[in-house]
Amino acid sequence: MIGQGLPIYVALEPVDMRLGSERLGALVRERMRAEPRSRALFAFVSKRGHSMKVLTWDGTGTIVIHKKLDAGRFELPRATGRGEQHVLVSDAIFEVIHKGVAFTPRPARRQTH
């Protein structure tokens, strides 16, 4: 588990995974109204949902962790309020998201031959 015990902010809108630490930090300021150099984790998911970047600061520099799932998608929680662009999640919820586990069961796909 990365950054256990830190506040974890998850962006609800997809982000271009080509963005680096500076631009992700700007998104933290603009969309999440937070300081990227605070002791927190800021998670962003790609449009297709198979890639995630987590931005954090360790006191000496910015760290970007990039994870790409071999199969499946990162399933994000739903917004709790109208116009919400991010949610604050617990360590347990983030662990489920980061592992690529679905919150809701997906219907089985019908196989065709």
KAVEN-V956939 format. One record per residue. N is the residue number from 1. RES is the residue in one letter. SS is DSSP state (H for helix, E for strand, L for the rest). D_CENTER is the distance of its C-alpha to the mean C-alpha in whole Angstrom. Layout:
# KAVEN-V956939
N_RES_SS_D_CENTER + N_RES_SS_D_CENTER
This chain:
# KAVEN-V956939
1_M_L_14 + 2_I_L_12 + 3_G_L_13 + 4_Q_L_15 + 5_G_L_16 + 6_L_L_14 + 7_P_E_12 + 8_I_E_9 + 9_Y_E_7 + 10_V_E_5 + 11_A_E_6 + 12_L_L_8 + 13_E_L_10 + 14_P_L_9 + 15_V_L_10 + 16_D_L_12 + 17_M_L_11 + 18_R_L_15 + 19_L_L_14 + 20_G_L_14 + 21_S_H_14 + 22_E_H_17 + 23_R_H_15 + 24_L_H_11 + 25_G_H_13 + 26_A_H_15 + 27_L_H_13 + 28_V_H_12 + 29_R_H_15 + 30_E_H_16 + 31_R_H_13 + 32_M_L_12 + 33_R_L_16 + 34_A_L_15 + 35_E_L_16 + 36_P_L_14 + 37_R_L_17 + 38_S_L_17 + 39_R_L_16 + 40_A_E_12 + 41_L_E_9 + 42_F_E_7 + 43_A_E_3 + 44_F_E_4 + 45_V_E_5 + 46_S_L_9 + 47_K_L_12 + 48_R_L_13 + 49_G_L_10 + 50_H_L_11 + 51_S_E_9 + 52_M_E_6 + 53_K_E_6 + 54_V_E_6 + 55_L_E_9 + 56_T_E_12 + 57_W_E_15 + 58_D_L_18 + 59_G_L_21 + 60_T_L_22 + 61_G_L_20 + 62_T_E_16 + 63_I_E_14 + 64_V_E_12 + 65_I_E_10 + 66_H_E_10 + 67_K_E_10 + 68_K_E_12 + 69_L_L_13 + 70_D_L_17 + 71_A_L_17 + 72_G_L_15 + 73_R_L_12 + 74_F_L_8 + 75_E_L_9 + 76_L_L_8 + 77_P_L_10 + 78_R_L_13 + 79_A_L_14 + 80_T_L_16 + 81_G_L_18 + 82_R_L_19 + 83_G_L_18 + 84_E_L_15 + 85_Q_L_12 + 86_H_E_9 + 87_V_E_10 + 88_L_E_11 + 89_V_E_10 + 90_S_L_12 + 91_D_H_12 + 92_A_H_14 + 93_I_H_11 + 94_F_H_8 + 95_E_H_11 + 96_V_H_11 + 97_I_H_8 + 98_H_H_8 + 99_K_H_11 + 100_G_L_11 + 101_V_L_13 + 102_A_L_14 + 103_F_L_15 + 104_T_L_18 + 105_P_L_20 + 106_R_L_20 + 107_P_L_24 + 108_A_L_26 + 109_R_L_26 + 110_R_L_30 + 111_Q_L_31 + 112_T_L_34 + 113_H_L_36
